């Protein structure tokens, strides 16, 4: 074996210097290094796994451990052609906690977007080429290891923003049109609140109207806002690129002014109307029971999203059934049933709400006066629009004939019942609040019941 020892081998400027022949192998000795030949397409692997975000250095490969949470790997800020970086999911957890490859001002695969390693055990190698394409993926365990986030794009309703989230509010009929369905790396599902119209209250010391059915998602898909009580929240809805017709239910109409005290079908509260988005249908609230000389036919509350309260001159009159038809999680609760205590007279019971049932008629705790109306069942308070707003509260029952008796209180958009004495032929209670689905407040003797509040549909999603 021949051995040549020299300090430098040079050639005439502009000429070609050839080392070895075709089929030969040119090997660097152990410990020797090379410069000026460019990269070979491989990296030097850092075998200490990264557990927090960091900026990569060209020529290095990194094992990234996302066991405890997502990690961002930032690419070099001023790369040169031939720079190379590799990333490997260390603990096979990138499908749960993503590895974000932050572009740091350069394109990745020709797009001005960060890339994601989103598969279990995912691995990618990136080489910087030029300003147009930026970093190109030259190797990956599988093609799907590299993902670029796409976000939902949609129109319809009144659109507002809260940080990275868009909110579409429908207070009447419309269409939610999705033009881009996004993907899991960005967003492809929406949170929602769908509230039906509240039921109208009964007249002539009638029961409060039931709240419109109130259905909502738990908020985890678009910012973890306060959506309402956890057991009542459902999963977000995936969407497709298509048009989704929106129905917003009106509240049940107020009862007519009674011609005279006494039994009348006209004293029974009118039901609210349903609201619909995609596969979510919320049922209108049930009407409150009205005066019928203690008979059960008209004094019983009506069923609905939440049931109407009973007209409690019949102490065993039943409140209307809530969550009718049944859905899971439930969309509402029962209306208040007539209080079986003796000598409570003719106060109306409260309408059911999204969270709890309406209360039976009661003795006014402050004065001991009988005949006071029951309070409406509580609704939900949601921050889907960023500010807390109440929805789906039951209407309060109207007071009976005893002077000083109080109408029941409505909550979260539910109207309050008329106090005693009311003004014959008018409406002294309050209607359900518009676009909350609140039930109407019950009327006092010879006083009409008030109408329910209209419903609402709100859709929220991540858009960037």
LINQUI-V747768 format. One record per residue. PHI is phi in degrees with one decimal (* if undefined). PSI is psi in whole degrees, -180 to 180 (NA if undefined). Layout:
((PHI & PSI) (PHI & PSI))
This chain:
((* & 131) (-86.1 & 153) (-135.5 & 127) (-117.8 & 126) (-116.8 & 115) (-139.9 & 159) (-89.2 & -26) (-157.4 & 139) (-115.8 & 121) (-123.0 & 158) (-130.4 & 166) (-63.2 & 140) (-51.8 & 129) (91.3 & -9) (-90.6 & 172) (-104.8 & 131) (-105.9 & 122) (-108.2 & 131) (-113.4 & 122) (80.4 & 172) (-119.9 & 171) (-56.9 & 130) (93.9 & -13) (-77.8 & 159) (-116.2 & 126) (-101.0 & 117) (-116.7 & 135) (-83.8 & 139) (-66.7 & 158) (-58.2 & 128) (91.8 & -13) (-80.8 & 157) (-131.6 & 162) (-121.9 & 150) (-137.8 & 152) (87.2 & -6) (-94.8 & -5) (80.0 & 171) (-77.8 & 155) (-93.6 & 1) (91.8 & 5) (-115.3 & 169) (-127.6 & 162) (-94.2 & 118) (-82.5 & 128) (-83.1 & 111) (-87.0 & 4) (-92.1 & 110) (-61.7 & 138) (-85.6 & 134) (-119.1 & 6) (-149.0 & 166) (-60.3 & 150) (-159.6 & 167) (-102.2 & 126) (-75.0 & 155) (-114.5 & 135) (-56.9 & 139) (95.2 & -6) (-110.7 & 149) (-113.5 & 146) (-130.6 & 135) (-91.0 & 124) (-114.9 & 122) (-102.8 & 105) (-101.0 & 26) (-55.3 & -41) (-94.4 & -5) (157.4 & 169) (-64.2 & 150) (-133.1 & 142) (-107.8 & 126) (-103.0 & 117) (-95.2 & 126) (-72.5 & 159) (-54.9 & 146) (-76.8 & -35) (-127.7 & 71) (-72.1 & 157) (-114.6 & 156) (-56.0 & 132) (96.8 & -11) (-61.0 & 146) (-140.5 & 139) (-140.8 & 140) (-127.9 & 149) (-137.2 & 137) (-133.7 & 133) (-67.9 & 112) (-72.7 & -45) (-108.3 & 14) (57.5 & 42) (-122.8 & 8) (-67.1 & -20) (-71.8 & -22) (-99.3 & -49) (-115.6 & 108) (-68.3 & 152) (-103.3 & 115) (-93.7 & 129) (-98.7 & 100) (-78.5 & 128) (-73.6 & -23) (56.9 & 41) (98.0 & -18) (-100.7 & 155) (-69.7 & 157) (-123.6 & 120) (55.1 & 35) (81.5 & 6) (-123.7 & 148) (-88.1 & 59) (-136.6 & 147) (-68.8 & 152) (-104.0 & 164) (-130.0 & 141) (-100.6 & 109) (-122.3 & 7) (-107.4 & 149) (-58.4 & 124) (74.1 & 15) (-62.1 & 150) (-149.8 & 134) (-139.7 & 152) (-122.6 & 132) (-121.6 & 136) (-121.5 & 132) (-80.9 & 129) (-108.0 & -60) (-162.4 & 180) (-68.6 & -24) (-75.5 & -55) (-87.6 & -27) (69.8 & -129) (-87.0 & 125) (-109.1 & 142) (-79.8 & 116) (-100.5 & -16) (-157.1 & 142) (-155.7 & 150) (-60.8 & -38) (-155.1 & 155) (-56.3 & -38) (-74.1 & -3) (-65.0 & -23) (-108.1 & 122) (-132.0 & 149) (-117.3 & 130) (-66.4 & 134) (-119.8 & 143) (-118.2 & 154) (-61.3 & 136) (-124.0 & 127) (-151.8 & 163) (-131.8 & 166) (122.5 & 144) (70.9 & -164) (-94.1 & 121) (-103.7 & 128) (-129.9 & 167) (-123.0 & 150) (-138.4 & 95) (63.5 & -123) (-88.4 & 14) (-121.7 & 140) (-104.0 & 147) (-128.8 & 123) (-107.3 & 119) (-111.2 & 126) (-115.0 & 116) (-102.5 & 2) (-157.2 & -179) (-59.1 & 150) (-175.0 & -165) (-138.5 & 128) (-95.6 & 107) (-105.9 & 117) (-94.6 & 118) (-98.3 & -21) (-138.8 & 125) (-86.4 & -3) (68.4 & -165) (-149.8 & 175) (-65.4 & -27) (-71.2 & -26) (-108.1 & -89) (-154.3 & 141) (-144.9 & 16) (-142.4 & 158) (-124.7 & 146) (-87.1 & 158) (-151.9 & 158) (-136.6 & 119) (-123.2 & 111) (-118.9 & 128) (-83.4 & 171) (-68.7 & 142) (-74.8 & 154) (-76.0 & 148) (-75.8 & 153) (-85.3 & 160) (-75.4 & 151) (-96.2 & 169) (59.6 & 66) (61.2 & 45) (-87.1 & 168) (-74.5 & 153) (-70.3 & 152) (-72.2 & 144) (-75.1 & 148) (-67.9 & 151) (-63.9 & 146) (-49.7 & 135) (-124.5 & 109) (-123.5 & 137) (-152.9 & 157) (-90.3 & 167) (-81.5 & -4) (88.0 & -1) (-74.3 & -18) (-82.4 & -18) (-141.7 & 56) (107.3 & 4) (54.0 & 41) (-73.5 & 168) (-77.5 & 110) (-96.0 & -25) (141.9 & -177) (-56.5 & 130) (-54.0 & -41) (-64.6 & -20) (-94.0 & -11) (-83.2 & 141) (-110.6 & 178) (-71.8 & 155) (-63.8 & 159) (-99.7 & 127) (-69.7 & 149) (-125.0 & 157) (-115.2 & 166) (-75.9 & 91) (-163.8 & 176) (-94.2 & 135) (-116.3 & 107) (-63.5 & 141) (-113.8 & 129) (-113.2 & 129) (-117.3 & 116) (-75.5 & 140) (-79.5 & 157) (-74.9 & 155) (-62.5 & 136) (-66.3 & 153) (-63.3 & 152) (-72.7 & 156) (-65.6 & 160) (-65.7 & 124) (-60.8 & 138) (-69.0 & -33) (-164.8 & 158) (-59.9 & 150) (127.8 & -179) (-68.3 & 138) (-163.9 & 133) (-59.5 & -26) (-68.1 & -15) (-79.6 & -10) (-78.6 & 135) (-66.4 & 148) (-87.6 & 144) (-72.5 & 154) (-80.0 & 175) (-112.6 & 153) (-74.4 & 154) (-118.1 & 145) (-139.2 & 134) (-140.4 & 121) (53.6 & -123) (-88.4 & 3) (-99.9 & 116) (-119.8 & 123) (-106.1 & 133) (-90.0 & 144) (-61.2 & 152) (-68.1 & 151) (-78.5 & 147) (-74.2 & 150) (-78.2 & 152) (-68.9 & 153) (-122.4 & 177) (-68.5 & 131) (-149.2 & 46) (48.5 & 46) (71.4 & 3) (-76.1 & 152) (-79.0 & -19) (-62.8 & -49) (-99.9 & -17) (-83.1 & -11) (-78.9 & 137) (-69.1 & 154) (-96.2 & 150) (-75.0 & 163) (172.7 & -163) (-51.5 & -51) (-123.1 & 147) (-81.2 & 152) (-75.4 & 153) (-77.2 & 154) (-76.8 & 154) (-89.2 & 109) (-90.3 & 21) (-64.7 & -22) (-97.1 & 105) (-64.4 & -15) (-112.3 & 14) (-63.9 & 140) (-91.3 & 143) (-74.0 & 155) (-68.6 & 148) (-73.0 & 134) (-92.4 & 175) (50.8 & 47) (-122.7 & 118) (-69.7 & 158) (-72.5 & 139) (-135.6 & 164) (-131.2 & 128) (-61.7 & 158) (-64.9 & 149) (-94.7 & -4) (177.7 & -173) (-134.5 & 172) (-72.0 & 153) (-74.7 & 161) (-67.9 & 142) (-93.8 & 153) (-56.1 & 134) (-70.4 & 125) (-76.3 & -5) (-64.6 & 142) (-69.3 & 153) (63.6 & 31) (-92.4 & -9) (69.0 & -147) (-107.4 & 27) (-67.4 & 152) (-88.4 & 152) (-86.9 & 159) (-77.3 & 151) (-74.4 & 153) (-69.0 & 154) (-121.2 & 176) (-64.1 & -29) (-102.3 & -36) (-149.0 & 167) (-73.4 & 159) (-70.2 & 155) (-87.5 & 150) (-70.1 & 165) (-60.1 & 160) (-152.0 & 168) (-83.1 & 135) (-62.1 & 113) (-64.6 & -23) (-77.1 & -34) (-122.1 & -10) (79.3 & 3) (-68.7 & 135) (-81.1 & 180) (76.9 & 8) (-72.5 & 147) (-75.6 & 155) (-80.2 & 151) (-76.0 & 151) (-71.5 & 152) (-67.8 & 148) (-68.5 & 146) (-99.7 & -159) (-109.9 & 152) (-111.0 & 120) (-119.7 & 144) (-108.3 & 28) (-60.5 & -28) (-96.8 & 12) (92.6 & -40) (-100.1 & 144) (-69.5 & 130) (-136.6 & 142) (-90.0 & 140) (-138.1 & 152) (70.1 & 37) (-91.5 & 145) (-77.4 & 153) (-80.9 & 150) (-78.6 & 149) (-74.5 & 151) (-75.7 & 152) (-73.8 & 154) (-83.4 & -160) (-81.9 & -10) (-70.8 & 129) (-57.5 & 135) (88.5 & -6) (-68.3 & 145) (-107.8 & 144) (-73.4 & 153) (-67.8 & 156) (-94.0 & 136) (-91.5 & 155) (-131.6 & 158) (42.9 & 53) (95.7 & -11) (-74.4 & 142) (-79.3 & 158) (-95.6 & 150) (-76.0 & 161) (-71.4 & 140) (-79.9 & 171) (-109.5 & 136) (-84.4 & 143) (-85.9 & -179) (-99.9 & 112) (-53.1 & 138) (83.1 & -3) (-122.1 & -177) (-113.5 & 109) (-96.4 & -20) (-74.9 & -175) (-119.2 & 149) (-78.5 & 161) (-62.1 & 146) (-72.5 & 136) (-58.0 & 141) (61.6 & 29) (-123.6 & -14) (71.2 & 18) (-71.4 & 144) (-73.7 & 154) (-76.1 & 158) (-86.4 & 140) (-71.7 & 153) (-89.2 & 157) (-80.6 & -179) (-49.7 & 127) (59.1 & 27) (-122.8 & 136) (-69.7 & 154) (-80.3 & 152) (-91.3 & 157) (-77.8 & 160) (-82.0 & 160) (-79.9 & 147) (-66.5 & 163) (-88.7 & -166) (-162.3 & 153) (-129.6 & 126) (-127.9 & 133) (-125.9 & 135) (-135.8 & 141) (-158.3 & 162) (-80.9 & 129) (-116.9 & -3) (-159.0 & NA))
